[in-house]
Amino acid sequence: MLLIKAPVRYDSWGCGEFGAPRKSGDRRYQHKGIDYAAQAGSVVISPVSGRVSRLGYCYATEGPRAEYRLIEIIDELGAAVRFLYLRPIVEVGQNVSIGDEIGAVQDLSKIYTGIKNHCHIDIKYNGSFIDPERYLFANCNN
């Protein structure tokens, strides 16, 4: 199966690349994942094989932000691969393989005016966030 990478999100909110600068109030930090641009409703397929360990919410709040979901898959190497802004179509405990449908991209326009819809992917391995592009596509000829 051929997995096609979507373009990285770039819009008035900034760049969705791993390590891109971020600011929240006076706090400055780096983006811990990568944002792949996609239309709302687009189905996302898993780039990893593993077990769905968690279905959660992106924001601990009420109101419009409360509907945004995340999916976490523990892959075969033990990395926690999280997908944010997806309506899940998998369940906790379900085994998934590369190429399985896991969710659909949610519409972010309700909370971020001017942002492009996207799927955020971050990966935590051995206690640290790592570059998803390098981890997921290390053995591909891109």
HELIX and SHEET records of a PDB file:
HELIX    1   1 GLY A   63  GLU A   67  5                                   5    
HELIX    2   2 LEU A  108  LYS A  110  5                                   3    
HELIX    3   3 PRO A  132  LEU A  136  1                                   5    
SHEET    1   A 2 TYR A  10  ASP A  11  0                                        
SHEET    2   A 2 GLY A  14  CYS A  15 -1                                        
SHEET    1   B 2 PRO A  21  SER A  24  0                                        
SHEET    2   B 2 ARG A  27  GLN A  30 -1                                        
SHEET    1   C 6 GLY A  33  ALA A  37  0                                        
SHEET    2   C 6 HIS A 118  TYR A 125 -1                                        
SHEET    3   C 6 ALA A  80  LEU A  84 -1                                        
SHEET    4   C 6 ARG A  69  ASP A  75 -1                                        
SHEET    5   C 6 GLY A  50  TYR A  57 -1                                        
SHEET    6   C 6 ASN A  95  VAL A  96 -1                                        
SHEET    1   D 3 GLY A  33  ALA A  37  0                                        
SHEET    2   D 3 HIS A 118  TYR A 125 -1                                        
SHEET    3   D 3 SER A 128  ILE A 130 -1                                        
SHEET    1   E 3 VAL A  43  ILE A  45  0                                        
SHEET    2   E 3 GLU A 101  VAL A 105 -1                                        
SHEET    3   E 3 LEU A  86  PRO A  88 -1                                        
END                                                                             
